[in-house]
Amino acid sequence: MSDLNATAAALLGLLHDGPQTGGQLVAAARERFGSFFSVTRSQVYRELPALADAGLVRLGKQGPRSSQQYVLTAAGKKAFKSWLAAEPGPDHLRSPLILRLVHADTLTAKQRTNLIDQAKVAYAGELDVAKAASKSAEDPYAKAIAEFGVARAKAVLKLLDAVPKA
């Protein structure tokens, strides 16, 4: 696995904190990456066996209800560090909301209103969370990322204000 994809790299990065189960990795990704990088449960459970087959993680302790811990190997640490140091390439925005807005002309006025109103509530919540994270961040990287979250949430709210509902 010489070329890690971003999801695999995200999991290896999370495993630097210690052994974790797939469920713990999903929760840790949601907490650490917030809204700027989503990692779904299906992605985690698809990547972990591939990472194990490549020797980048190994199986750890078996937990309750057949949960399986994964442990980062020395090869996994090396692969992650190589991924970090490599050229990142272009970023790609993947927003289900914006995809829906692109096709909003096929919705009824009521459906558009519901879509926009629900999105405003969600992004107002994200804005509050990002502001709190920015305020409490001590690490300069975490603070910069939290401030990006604030700016992103504000930008989406501005977009939603500009989109006609009717």
N, C-alpha and C positions, 0 to 999 in steps of 0.2 A: 504494500500500500504506500507507494512512494509519493503519490499525489493525494494528499488528504483533501476531502471536501470540507466545507465550512462546518457542517454539522459534526462530522467526525472530530475535527479540530476542537470544536466547542466542548465535546464530551471529554476529550483528553485533557483539556484545560481544567474542566471541573474535577476530574479525577486527581489532579494535583493536590486537592484538599484532603484526599484519602479515599479509601474504598467506599463505593456507593452502589446501591441497587438501581435498576432502571427507573423505578418510581422516584427514588431520591434524586436521580439526575434530572428527571423532568421538572421536579419542584425547584431544584437548584438553578436550572436554566431559566425558569420563569422569574425567579427572584433576582438572579444576577444580571440577566440580559434584558429584563423588562420588555419593552415594546420594540427595541431596535433590532432584535434577532430572535425570531420564534423557533422553538424546537418542539415538535409534537411528540407525543407518546409513541406513535408509529415510527417516526424517524429514529428515535432512541433505540427501540427494540429491533429495528432493521440494521442499525449501525453497529450495535454491540457485538453480535456474532462475527461480523466482518472484521472488526477491530481485533477480536480474539483470534480469528483465523490468521490474521496478519502478524500476530505476536505482539501487538501494541498494548493489549490488556490481557489479563489472565483472570480466571475465575477465582473468586475469594470464598468467603464463608457463605454457606447456605443459610438463609434467614427464614423467618416464619412465613407460612403460606407459600412455600416454594420460591420465595424471593431469592435472587442470586446477586451477591455482591460482585463487582468488577474492580480489579486492582490495576493501576497503571504500571507497565513494565518499563525497564530501562530503554527499550526500543521505542516504546510509546512516548517517553519523555523526549527522546532524541527527535522523533518524528514531529512532535508538537513544536519543539524549539525551531526546527527547520521550517515548519509551516509559518511560524510567527515571523521569521526573518525574511521570508520570501516576498516577492512583489504581490500585493493584495489583489491587483486587477480591479476592474470596475465594480462599483456597488450597483445593485439592482433593487429597485423599490418593488416590493410585492405586497400590495395592499388590497385586500378584498373589498374594503370600502371604496377606494378609488375605482376599482374595476366595476363596482356596481354603479358608481356615479357616471362612468363612461357610457353605461347602457341605461341610464335613468330615464331616457325618453321612452323606453318600452314599459315603464311602470305607470300605474295610475297616479293621479295627483295625491291621493291618500297614501299610497305606498311610498311615494317620494318623501312626503311629509314625515311619515313614520321612520323611514330610513335616516333622514337628516336629523330628526329630533333624537332618535336613539344614539346616533353617532355623537351628537353634541354632548349628551349625558356621559357617554363613555370617555370621550376625550377631555371633558372637564375633570373627570375623575383621574385620568392619566396625568393631567396637568397638576393636580393637587399632589399626587404621589411623586411626580418628578420634582416639584418645588421642595417638598419635604426631603427628598433624597439629596438635592443640591445643598440645602441648608445644613444637613447633618454630615455630608461627606467631608472627610478629613484628607483623604488621598487625592492629590490633584487630578489624577486620571479619572477617578470615580466622580469627582466634582464636575469635570468637563463633560463627561458622558451624561450626567444628570442634567446639566444645563442644556445639552443637546436635546434631551427628552422634553425639557420645558419648551424650547424653541419649536420642536416638532409638533407638540400638542397645540401650541398657539397657532402654528401654520395651518394645521388641519382645521382648527376651529374657524380660522379666517376663511379658509376655503369653503367650509360649510355655510358660513354667513353669506358668501358670494353666490352660492348655488340657488337658483330659483326652485321653490317647492312646487309651484303650480305648473 
